[in-house]
Amino acid sequence: MPETRPRPAANLAKQLRTAESLCTERGKRLTPIRRKVLEILLAQGRSVKAYELLTLIRDVQPGAAPPTVYRALDFLVEEGLVHRLDAINAWTACLDAAGQPHDLLVVCTQCGAVAELSDPALNRRLAQKVAAAGFALTGHETELRALCADCRKTAPQAECHTH
């Protein structure tokens, strides 16, 4: 089940230390702005659109500009600390950055909640299907659009597709 509430401070601090450690191991730098972007995403516990993120950053860094936020997001995605969610044009913190890669990201298209799942066998089958169609996968994450349990309770039945 995806976490959609703000993260406890101790857990957030641990995830930030993990991110710092991963960057150091890779010879990369988690600059203050990159750290702040990651901290905000972790604290939100859900996906966040870029301009919402910019508003949240401006609360602590009034002069922050869109290119600064996008550069930080690009870095965090490249380092596997954040997921770019094409399904809803948003970003979410990876809740297990030091763990195994996530094959599937299930994204609630209504509230932005995200579940990180891993199914290597399914990923292999998808890669085989893609290869049979004459393509080669260039990424290992697949996004699925869905409605979380809370949003399904409030969504009209017509919005829930079963095929």
N, CA, C and O atoms as a DFTB+ gen file, in Angstrom:
652 C
 N C O
     1  1       0.835      -1.173       0.000
     2  2       0.000       0.000       0.000
     3  2       0.886       1.244       0.000
     4  3       1.816       1.313       0.802
     5  1       0.638       2.226      -0.861
     6  2       1.494       3.396      -0.914
     7  2       1.337       4.253       0.330
     8  3       0.271       4.309       0.945
     9  1       2.419       4.912       0.680
    10  2       2.407       5.836       1.800
    11  2       1.966       7.191       1.271
    12  3       2.590       7.730       0.357
    13  1       0.901       7.747       1.833
    14  2       0.388       9.018       1.334
    15  2       0.345      10.090       2.420
    16  3      -0.180      11.180       2.191
    17  1       0.887       9.795       3.590
    18  2       0.919      10.773       4.668
    19  2       2.343      11.292       4.832
    20  3       3.295      10.623       4.428
    21  1       2.498      12.479       5.422
    22  2       3.853      12.981       5.672
    23  2       4.681      11.965       6.451
    24  3       4.161      11.261       7.317
    25  1       5.962      11.895       6.139
    26  2       6.870      10.923       6.744
    27  2       7.265      11.362       8.151
    28  3       7.472      12.554       8.382
    29  1       7.375      10.428       9.095
    30  2       7.895      10.783      10.418
    31  2       9.307      11.358      10.290
    32  3      10.073      10.942       9.421
    33  1       9.647      12.305      11.150
    34  2      10.933      13.001      11.058
    35  2      12.125      12.044      11.113
    36  3      13.093      12.227      10.374
    37  1      12.070      11.023      11.981
    38  2      13.193      10.084      12.097
    39  2      13.373       9.302      10.802
    40  3      14.502       9.091      10.360
    41  1      12.279       8.871      10.194
    42  2      12.348       8.133       8.942
    43  2      12.868       9.045       7.827
    44  3      13.688       8.622       7.012
    45  1      12.400      10.280       7.790
    46  2      12.842      11.240       6.787
    47  2      14.346      11.480       6.919
    48  3      15.064      11.494       5.919
    49  1      14.818      11.667       8.141
    50  2      16.250      11.890       8.369
    51  2      17.067      10.686       7.905
    52  3      18.137      10.847       7.317
    53  1      16.564       9.487       8.168
    54  2      17.259       8.263       7.745
    55  2      17.326       8.197       6.216
    56  3      18.369       7.857       5.657
    57  1      16.225       8.518       5.542
    58  2      16.221       8.480       4.081
    59  2      17.156       9.535       3.495
    60  3      17.804       9.289       2.478
    61  1      17.231      10.688       4.116
    62  2      18.160      11.716       3.649
    63  2      19.610      11.282       3.854
    64  3      20.457      11.538       2.999
    65  1      19.904      10.627       4.983
    66  2      21.257      10.106       5.211
    67  2      21.600       9.043       4.169
    68  3      22.723       9.003       3.667
    69  1      20.632       8.182       3.844
    70  2      20.849       7.157       2.816
    71  2      21.155       7.819       1.479
    72  3      22.078       7.404       0.778
    73  1      20.389       8.843       1.120
    74  2      20.614       9.551      -0.145
    75  2      21.997      10.182      -0.170
    76  3      22.705      10.095      -1.173
    77  1      22.379      10.814       0.923
    78  2      23.705      11.437       1.030
    79  2      24.795      10.387       0.857
    80  3      25.775      10.610       0.146
    81  1      24.620       9.253       1.505
    82  2      25.590       8.162       1.428
    83  2      25.698       7.614       0.003
    84  3      26.801       7.394      -0.498
    85  1      24.553       7.395      -0.645
    86  2      24.568       6.894      -2.018
    87  2      25.278       7.861      -2.948
    88  3      26.064       7.438      -3.796
    89  1      25.014       9.152      -2.803
    90  2      25.673      10.159      -3.644
    91  2      27.181      10.156      -3.411
    92  3      27.960      10.210      -4.363
    93  1      27.592      10.093      -2.148
    94  2      29.019      10.079      -1.816
    95  2      29.703       8.858      -2.426
    96  3      30.780       8.974      -3.009
    97  1      29.066       7.670      -2.290
    98  2      29.617       6.437      -2.866
    99  2      29.800       6.561      -4.370
   100  3      30.735       5.989      -4.932
   101  1      28.922       7.298      -5.021
   102  2      28.947       7.440      -6.480
   103  2      29.790       8.628      -6.933
   104  3      29.883       8.906      -8.128
   105  1      30.400       9.324      -5.985
   106  2      31.211      10.488      -6.327
   107  2      30.369      11.689      -6.751
   108  3      30.844      12.553      -7.488
   109  1      29.134      11.743      -6.292
   110  2      28.215      12.836      -6.632
   111  2      27.970      13.670      -5.391
   112  3      28.276      13.244      -4.278
   113  1      27.421      14.850      -5.582
   114  2      27.182      15.750      -4.457
   115  2      25.697      16.051      -4.313
   116  3      25.046      16.487      -5.262
   117  1      25.173      15.815      -3.123
   118  2      23.803      16.176      -2.807
   119  2      23.840      17.612      -2.284
   120  3      23.939      17.852      -1.081
   121  1      23.758      18.563      -3.224
   122  2      23.843      19.979      -2.878
   123  2      22.668      20.378      -1.985
   124  3      21.696      19.629      -1.880
   125  1      22.738      21.529      -1.351
   126  2      21.616      21.954      -0.498
   127  2      20.276      22.013      -1.230
   128  3      19.259      21.613      -0.662
   129  1      20.244      22.493      -2.459
   130  2      18.974      22.572      -3.185
   131  2      18.475      21.177      -3.558
   132  3      17.276      20.912      -3.472
   133  1      19.368      20.289      -3.967
   134  2      18.973      18.910      -4.274
   135  2      18.430      18.226      -3.022
   136  3      17.424      17.517      -3.071
   137  1      19.104      18.449      -1.915
   138  2      18.672      17.869      -0.639
   139  2      17.300      18.414      -0.250
   140  3      16.445      17.658       0.212
   141  1      17.083      19.706      -0.431
   142  2      15.807      20.314      -0.062
   143  2      14.679      19.776      -0.943
   144  3      13.589      19.499      -0.441
   145  1      14.921      19.623      -2.241
   146  2      13.914      19.051      -3.140
   147  2      13.564      17.637      -2.698
   148  3      12.389      17.283      -2.607
   149  1      14.581      16.831      -2.424
   150  2      14.348      15.462      -1.966
   151  2      13.611      15.456      -0.629
   152  3      12.681      14.673      -0.437
   153  1      14.020      16.317       0.289
   154  2      13.373      16.390       1.599
   155  2      11.886      16.730       1.464
   156  3      11.047      16.138       2.143
   157  1      11.568      17.673       0.597
   158  2      10.164      18.046       0.388
   159  2       9.379      16.875      -0.188
   160  3       8.270      16.587       0.262
   161  1       9.949      16.197      -1.183
   162  2       9.254      15.051      -1.781
   163  2       9.050      13.933      -0.759
   164  3       7.985      13.318      -0.709
   165  1      10.062      13.676       0.045
   166  2       9.934      12.653       1.076
   167  2       8.868      13.051       2.099
   168  3       8.059      12.218       2.510
   169  1       8.864      14.302       2.505
   170  2       7.909      14.772       3.513
   171  2       6.473      14.739       2.998
   172  3       5.541      14.500       3.766
   173  1       6.293      14.979       1.698
   174  2       4.950      14.986       1.139
   175  2       4.326      13.597       1.139
   176  3       3.116      13.461       1.315
   177  1       5.139      12.569       0.945
   178  2       4.617      11.202       0.952
   179  2       3.697      10.902      -0.215
   180  3       2.903       9.964      -0.144
   181  1       3.784      11.671      -1.283
   182  2       2.968      11.499      -2.486
   183  2       3.716      12.171      -3.627
   184  3       4.775      12.766      -3.422
   185  1       3.165      12.074      -4.819
   186  2       3.797      12.755      -5.944
   187  2       3.483      14.241      -5.900
   188  3       2.468      14.669      -5.350
   189  1       4.389      15.021      -6.499
   190  2       4.258      16.475      -6.494
   191  2       4.607      16.987      -7.890
   192  3       5.587      16.547      -8.492
   193  1       3.814      17.901      -8.393
   194  2       4.090      18.533      -9.682
   195  2       5.173      19.593      -9.494
   196  3       5.359      20.106      -8.391
   197  1       5.880      19.917     -10.564
   198  2       7.040      20.804     -10.481
   199  2       6.701      22.175      -9.893
   200  3       7.437      22.678      -9.044
   201  1       5.602      22.783     -10.330
   202  2       5.309      24.122      -9.834
   203  2       4.816      24.105      -8.394
   204  3       5.005      25.081      -7.668
   205  1       4.191      23.020      -7.971
   206  2       3.845      22.878      -6.562
   207  2       5.126      22.763      -5.744
   208  3       5.248      23.352      -4.670
   209  1       6.076      21.998      -6.268
   210  2       7.368      21.851      -5.620
   211  2       8.078      23.199      -5.539
   212  3       8.666      23.536      -4.511
   213  1       8.022      23.962      -6.615
   214  2       8.642      25.294      -6.629
   215  2       8.036      26.183      -5.546
   216  3       8.758      26.905      -4.858
   217  1       6.732      26.133      -5.394
   218  2       6.057      26.917      -4.346
   219  2       6.543      26.489      -2.968
   220  3       6.808      27.331      -2.110
   221  1       6.661      25.172      -2.752
   222  2       7.109      24.660      -1.461
   223  2       8.562      25.054      -1.185
   224  3       8.916      25.354      -0.045
   225  1       9.398      25.054      -2.217
   226  2      10.803      25.432      -2.042
   227  2      10.916      26.925      -1.748
   228  3      11.748      27.346      -0.946
   229  1      10.081      27.711      -2.396
   230  2      10.141      29.163      -2.177
   231  2       9.777      29.543      -0.748
   232  3      10.097      30.646      -0.304
   233  1       9.112      28.647      -0.020
   234  2       8.843      28.906       1.395
   235  2      10.144      28.996       2.193
   236  3      10.219      29.721       3.185
   237  1      11.166      28.259       1.759
   238  2      12.452      28.260       2.467
   239  2      13.569      28.929       1.674
   240  3      14.587      29.317       2.247
   241  1      13.389      29.067       0.358
   242  2      14.385      29.708      -0.505
   243  2      13.623      30.602      -1.494
   244  3      13.357      30.188      -2.622
   245  1      13.274      31.820      -1.076
   246  2      12.384      32.690      -1.849
   247  2      12.802      32.935      -3.303
   248  3      11.932      33.133      -4.150
   249  1      14.074      32.928      -3.614
   250  2      14.519      33.226      -4.973
   251  2      14.591      32.038      -5.909
   252  3      15.066      32.179      -7.036
   253  1      14.141      30.882      -5.483
   254  2      14.252      29.668      -6.313
   255  2      13.503      29.845      -7.638
   256  3      12.376      30.339      -7.672
   257  1      14.157      29.431      -8.722
   258  2      13.595      29.567     -10.068
   259  2      13.326      28.179     -10.659
   260  3      13.954      27.201     -10.253
   261  1      12.394      28.090     -11.618
   262  2      12.077      26.781     -12.220
   263  2      13.296      26.000     -12.713
   264  3      13.375      24.801     -12.447
   265  1      14.259      26.621     -13.425
   266  2      15.404      25.819     -13.890
   267  2      16.174      25.165     -12.741
   268  3      16.683      24.053     -12.884
   269  1      16.258      25.849     -11.617
   270  2      16.956      25.294     -10.453
   271  2      16.261      24.028      -9.968
   272  3      16.912      23.023      -9.680
   273  1      14.943      24.084      -9.880
   274  2      14.174      22.923      -9.421
   275  2      14.276      21.787     -10.428
   276  3      14.471      20.633     -10.045
   277  1      14.144      22.106     -11.723
   278  2      14.228      21.052     -12.744
   279  2      15.609      20.407     -12.773
   280  3      15.709      19.192     -12.943
   281  1      16.668      21.181     -12.613
   282  2      18.017      20.597     -12.573
   283  2      18.165      19.668     -11.367
   284  3      18.752      18.591     -11.475
   285  1      17.631      20.089     -10.222
   286  2      17.695      19.240      -9.031
   287  2      16.909      17.948      -9.257
   288  3      17.371      16.865      -8.896
   289  1      15.729      18.062      -9.851
   290  2      14.915      16.877     -10.138
   291  2      15.631      15.946     -11.105
   292  3      15.645      14.733     -10.896
   293  1      16.228      16.498     -12.164
   294  2      16.972      15.673     -13.129
   295  2      18.076      14.888     -12.433
   296  3      18.240      13.692     -12.677
   297  1      18.830      15.556     -11.570
   298  2      19.900      14.889     -10.831
   299  2      19.330      13.768      -9.954
   300  3      19.843      12.649      -9.961
   301  1      18.278      14.071      -9.208
   302  2      17.702      13.091      -8.283
   303  2      17.128      11.881      -9.012
   304  3      17.218      10.757      -8.520
   305  1      16.538      12.110     -10.183
   306  2      16.036      10.997     -10.998
   307  2      17.208      10.150     -11.490
   308  3      17.172       8.923     -11.409
   309  1      18.248      10.816     -12.001
   310  2      19.428      10.116     -12.514
   311  2      20.076       9.247     -11.434
   312  3      20.605       8.176     -11.732
   313  1      20.038       9.701     -10.197
   314  2      20.649       8.959      -9.097
   315  2      19.703       7.945      -8.466
   316  3      20.074       7.264      -7.509
   317  1      18.473       7.836      -8.997
   318  2      17.530       6.853      -8.484
   319  2      16.906       7.223      -7.147
   320  3      16.375       6.363      -6.444
   321  1      16.968       8.497      -6.797
   322  2      16.411       8.953      -5.525
   323  2      14.977       9.448      -5.677
   324  3      14.238       9.571      -4.700
   325  1      14.602       9.728      -6.913
   326  2      13.268      10.246      -7.233
   327  2      12.785       9.558      -8.503
   328  3      13.583       9.228      -9.381
   329  1      11.478       9.345      -8.596
   330  2      10.869       8.797      -9.803
   331  2      10.157       9.916     -10.561
   332  3       9.444      10.721      -9.962
   333  1      10.350       9.962     -11.861
   334  2       9.593      10.870     -12.732
   335  2       8.359      10.098     -13.158
   336  3       8.471       9.000     -13.704
   337  1       7.185      10.657     -12.916
   338  2       5.924       9.986     -13.219
   339  2       5.283      10.624     -14.446
   340  3       4.593      11.638     -14.345
   341  1       5.519      10.022     -15.592
   342  2       4.954      10.556     -16.831
   343  2       3.433      10.509     -16.834
   344  3       2.788      11.363     -17.441
   345  1       2.857       9.520     -16.162
   346  2       1.408       9.334     -16.168
   347  2       0.671      10.563     -15.646
   348  3      -0.436      10.861     -16.096
   349  1       1.276      11.274     -14.703
   350  2       0.604      12.440     -14.128
   351  2       1.492      13.694     -14.141
   352  3       1.160      14.699     -13.513
   353  1       2.615      13.627     -14.857
   354  2       3.529      14.755     -14.982
   355  2       3.941      15.283     -13.606
   356  3       3.742      16.455     -13.289
   357  1       4.519      14.391     -12.801
   358  2       4.916      14.740     -11.444
   359  2       6.136      13.914     -11.039
   360  3       6.630      13.092     -11.811
   361  1       6.610      14.147      -9.823
   362  2       7.757      13.432      -9.278
   363  2       7.399      12.928      -7.897
   364  3       6.564      13.509      -7.205
   365  1       8.045      11.831      -7.501
   366  2       7.871      11.291      -6.154
   367  2       9.209      10.744      -5.680
   368  3      10.003      10.246      -6.477
   369  1       9.451      10.837      -4.389
   370  2      10.683      10.295      -3.831
   371  2      10.651       8.778      -3.887
   372  3       9.607       8.160      -3.674
   373  1      11.785       8.190      -4.171
   374  2      11.916       6.737      -4.093
   375  2      12.039       6.395      -2.608
   376  3      12.931       6.893      -1.922
   377  1      11.153       5.558      -2.127
   378  2      11.136       5.243      -0.704
   379  2      12.131       4.157      -0.323
   380  3      12.325       3.884       0.862
   381  1      12.766       3.531      -1.315
   382  2      13.738       2.484      -1.057
   383  2      14.921       2.654      -2.017
   384  3      15.260       1.738      -2.766
   385  1      15.536       3.825      -1.984
   386  2      16.598       4.152      -2.939
   387  2      17.797       3.212      -2.839
   388  3      18.475       2.971      -3.838
   389  1      18.060       2.690      -1.670
   390  2      19.215       1.802      -1.505
   391  2      18.853       0.339      -1.764
   392  3      19.723      -0.531      -1.714
   393  1      17.586       0.064      -2.039
   394  2      17.129      -1.302      -2.253
   395  2      17.196      -1.705      -3.715
   396  3      17.938      -1.126      -4.507
   397  1      16.410      -2.703      -4.049
   398  2      16.354      -3.213      -5.412
   399  2      15.605      -2.237      -6.318
   400  3      14.741      -1.496      -5.849
   401  1      15.933      -2.232      -7.618
   402  2      15.187      -1.375      -8.550
   403  2      13.705      -1.764      -8.562
   404  3      13.349      -2.922      -8.342
   405  1      12.868      -0.786      -8.821
   406  2      11.426      -1.028      -8.878
   407  2      11.020      -1.224     -10.330
   408  3      11.285      -0.371     -11.176
   409  1      10.379      -2.341     -10.612
   410  2       9.930      -2.629     -11.968
   411  2       8.637      -1.885     -12.293
   412  3       8.424      -1.464     -13.430
   413  1       7.781      -1.728     -11.289
   414  2       6.455      -1.156     -11.498
   415  2       6.190      -0.009     -10.534
   416  3       6.467      -0.103      -9.338
   417  1       5.654       1.061     -11.072
   418  2       5.179       2.167     -10.254
   419  2       3.688       2.285     -10.520
   420  3       3.274       2.534     -11.652
   421  1       2.886       2.107      -9.492
   422  2       1.442       2.235      -9.631
   423  2       1.087       3.625      -9.133
   424  3       1.329       3.962      -7.974
   425  1       0.506       4.437     -10.028
   426  2       0.261       5.850      -9.751
   427  2      -1.235       6.118      -9.699
   428  3      -1.956       5.830     -10.655
   429  1      -1.702       6.671      -8.581
   430  2      -3.101       7.076      -8.488
   431  2      -3.251       8.376      -9.270
   432  3      -2.636       9.387      -8.934
   433  1      -4.062       8.340     -10.299
   434  2      -4.228       9.509     -11.166
   435  2      -5.100      10.580     -10.536
   436  3      -5.245      11.672     -11.086
   437  1      -5.676      10.273      -9.390
   438  2      -6.514      11.277      -8.727
   439  2      -5.754      12.016      -7.627
   440  3      -5.748      13.247      -7.610
   441  1      -5.118      11.294      -6.712
   442  2      -4.469      11.954      -5.568
   443  2      -2.948      11.981      -5.660
   444  3      -2.302      12.702      -4.900
   445  1      -2.358      11.201      -6.585
   446  2      -0.913      11.196      -6.748
   447  2      -0.165      10.195      -5.885
   448  3       1.066      10.183      -5.894
   449  1      -0.874       9.356      -5.139
   450  2      -0.201       8.321      -4.348
   451  2       0.539       7.367      -5.289
   452  3       0.116       7.141      -6.423
   453  1       1.645       6.814      -4.801
   454  2       2.466       5.922      -5.628
   455  2       2.833       4.687      -4.819
   456  3       3.202       4.784      -3.649
   457  1       2.729       3.524      -5.454
   458  2       3.218       2.276      -4.870
   459  2       4.391       1.813      -5.723
   460  3       4.291       1.755      -6.949
   461  1       5.498       1.486      -5.075
   462  2       6.682       0.968      -5.754
   463  2       6.654      -0.550      -5.625
   464  3       6.684      -1.088      -4.518
   465  1       6.595      -1.234      -6.757
   466  2       6.522      -2.688      -6.754
   467  2       7.664      -3.266      -7.575
   468  3       8.218      -2.595      -8.446
   469  1       8.006      -4.501      -7.292
   470  2       9.032      -5.180      -8.063
   471  2       8.539      -6.567      -8.435
   472  3       8.104      -7.332      -7.574
   473  1       8.609      -6.886      -9.711
   474  2       8.247      -8.206     -10.199
   475  2       9.176      -8.533     -11.374
   476  3       8.807      -8.359     -12.535
   477  1      10.384      -9.008     -11.057
   478  2      11.359      -9.275     -12.119
   479  2      10.844     -10.231     -13.194
   480  3      11.170     -10.064     -14.369
   481  1      10.046     -11.231     -12.813
   482  2       9.523     -12.176     -13.805
   483  2       8.589     -11.461     -14.775
   484  3       8.660     -11.684     -15.984
   485  1       7.730     -10.618     -14.261
   486  2       6.835      -9.844     -15.124
   487  2       7.643      -8.907     -16.015
   488  3       7.327      -8.745     -17.194
   489  1       8.666      -8.300     -15.466
   490  2       9.514      -7.397     -16.253
   491  2      10.201      -8.156     -17.393
   492  3      10.311      -7.644     -18.507
   493  1      10.660      -9.369     -17.110
   494  2      11.286     -10.184     -18.166
   495  2      10.273     -10.519     -19.258
   496  3      10.587     -10.451     -20.447
   497  1       9.045     -10.884     -18.845
   498  2       8.004     -11.206     -19.835
   499  2       7.670      -9.977     -20.684
   500  3       7.490     -10.095     -21.897
   501  1       7.587      -8.815     -20.066
   502  2       7.331      -7.590     -20.823
   503  2       8.469      -7.326     -21.816
   504  3       8.223      -6.969     -22.968
   505  1       9.714      -7.502     -21.362
   506  2      10.866      -7.294     -22.245
   507  2      10.817      -8.250     -23.433
   508  3      11.154      -7.865     -24.553
   509  1      10.398      -9.500     -23.194
   510  2      10.282     -10.472     -24.283
   511  2       9.198     -10.045     -25.273
   512  3       9.397     -10.132     -26.485
   513  1       8.064      -9.587     -24.768
   514  2       6.971      -9.112     -25.638
   515  2       7.424      -7.911     -26.458
   516  3       7.134      -7.813     -27.650
   517  1       8.125      -7.016     -25.817
   518  2       8.633      -5.817     -26.494
   519  2       9.628      -6.225     -27.578
   520  3       9.589      -5.693     -28.687
   521  1      10.515      -7.164     -27.263
   522  2      11.498      -7.648     -28.244
   523  2      10.803      -8.328     -29.413
   524  3      11.214      -8.159     -30.561
   525  1       9.758      -9.092     -29.135
   526  2       9.016      -9.770     -30.199
   527  2       8.347      -8.765     -31.137
   528  3       8.093      -9.067     -32.303
   529  1       8.066      -7.576     -30.622
   530  2       7.468      -6.521     -31.451
   531  2       8.544      -5.711     -32.180
   532  3       8.232      -4.760     -32.897
   533  1       9.819      -6.094     -31.991
   534  2      10.906      -5.425     -32.700
   535  2      11.502      -4.236     -31.963
   536  3      12.179      -3.407     -32.571
   537  1      11.260      -4.142     -30.666
   538  2      11.782      -3.036     -29.869
   539  2      12.693      -3.570     -28.771
   540  3      12.703      -4.767     -28.485
   541  1      13.449      -2.676     -28.166
   542  2      14.268      -3.015     -27.001
   543  2      13.958      -2.004     -25.907
   544  3      13.955      -0.797     -26.151
   545  1      13.700      -2.497     -24.704
   546  2      13.419      -1.606     -23.589
   547  2      14.621      -0.715     -23.296
   548  3      15.763      -1.173     -23.329
   549  1      14.361       0.546     -23.013
   550  2      15.431       1.472     -22.653
   551  2      15.339       1.892     -21.195
   552  3      16.188       2.638     -20.707
   553  1      14.324       1.423     -20.505
   554  2      14.159       1.716     -19.085
   555  2      13.617       0.491     -18.385
   556  3      13.082      -0.418     -19.019
   557  1      13.759       0.475     -17.077
   558  2      13.312      -0.708     -16.340
   559  2      12.040      -0.471     -15.537
   560  3      11.531      -1.400     -14.911
   561  1      11.521       0.743     -15.539
   562  2      10.296       1.018     -14.787
   563  2       9.095       1.130     -15.713
   564  3       9.161       1.732     -16.784
   565  1       8.004       0.537     -15.270
   566  2       6.740       0.629     -15.992
   567  2       5.750       1.316     -15.061
   568  3       5.613       0.941     -13.897
   569  1       5.069       2.315     -15.579
   570  2       4.062       3.013     -14.797
   571  2       2.686       2.468     -15.134
   572  3       2.346       2.268     -16.299
   573  1       1.913       2.237     -14.104
   574  2       0.529       1.844     -14.281
   575  2      -0.348       2.921     -13.664
   576  3      -0.131       3.339     -12.527
   577  1      -1.328       3.359     -14.418
   578  2      -2.279       4.351     -13.909
   579  2      -3.394       3.613     -13.204
   580  3      -3.919       2.623     -13.714
   581  1      -3.754       4.099     -12.028
   582  2      -4.764       3.420     -11.228
   583  2      -5.432       4.423     -10.298
   584  3      -5.071       5.599     -10.263
   585  1      -6.400       3.939      -9.554
   586  2      -6.991       4.703      -8.462
   587  2      -6.700       3.944      -7.179
   588  3      -6.956       2.743      -7.093
   589  1      -6.167       4.639      -6.183
   590  2      -5.886       3.996      -4.902
   591  2      -7.201       3.663      -4.203
   592  3      -8.268       4.092      -4.642
   593  1      -7.123       2.911      -3.135
   594  2      -8.326       2.481      -2.412
   595  2      -9.155       3.667      -1.941
   596  3     -10.381       3.646      -2.052
   597  1      -8.499       4.705      -1.413
   598  2      -9.246       5.870      -0.934
   599  2      -9.965       6.582      -2.072
   600  3     -11.126       6.964      -1.925
   601  1      -9.295       6.764      -3.195
   602  2      -9.911       7.471      -4.327
   603  2     -11.007       6.633      -4.983
   604  3     -11.978       7.186      -5.500
   605  1     -10.863       5.309      -4.969
   606  2     -11.916       4.450      -5.522
   607  2     -13.213       4.607      -4.745
   608  3     -14.299       4.492      -5.313
   609  1     -13.102       4.870      -3.449
   610  2     -14.297       5.050      -2.619
   611  2     -15.092       6.279      -3.045
   612  3     -16.318       6.302      -2.927
   613  1     -14.389       7.311      -3.545
   614  2     -15.061       8.563      -3.887
   615  2     -15.255       8.753      -5.389
   616  3     -15.968       9.666      -5.807
   617  1     -14.626       7.897      -6.210
   618  2     -14.714       8.047      -7.667
   619  2     -16.013       7.447      -8.196
   620  3     -16.446       6.389      -7.738
   621  1     -16.624       8.118      -9.151
   622  2     -17.792       7.502      -9.805
   623  2     -17.375       6.205     -10.487
   624  3     -16.259       6.110     -10.999
   625  1     -18.234       5.228     -10.501
   626  2     -17.928       3.933     -11.089
   627  2     -17.464       4.044     -12.540
   628  3     -16.643       3.240     -12.983
   629  1     -17.962       5.002     -13.272
   630  2     -17.591       5.147     -14.677
   631  2     -16.104       5.402     -14.859
   632  3     -15.558       5.104     -15.922
   633  1     -15.429       5.950     -13.839
   634  2     -14.009       6.253     -13.959
   635  2     -13.123       5.061     -13.704
   636  3     -11.939       5.112     -14.037
   637  1     -13.633       3.986     -13.130
   638  2     -12.847       2.805     -12.827
   639  2     -12.946       1.826     -13.985
   640  3     -13.994       1.223     -14.216
   641  1     -11.835       1.673     -14.717
   642  2     -11.804       0.785     -15.870
   643  2     -11.229      -0.555     -15.485
   644  3     -10.249      -0.622     -14.743
   645  1     -11.822      -1.617     -15.976
   646  2     -11.338      -2.957     -15.631
   647  2     -10.671      -3.653     -16.794
   648  3     -10.290      -4.816     -16.662
   649  1     -10.513      -2.992     -17.929
   650  2      -9.854      -3.641     -19.056
   651  2      -8.601      -2.933     -19.453
   652  3      -7.924      -3.354     -20.390
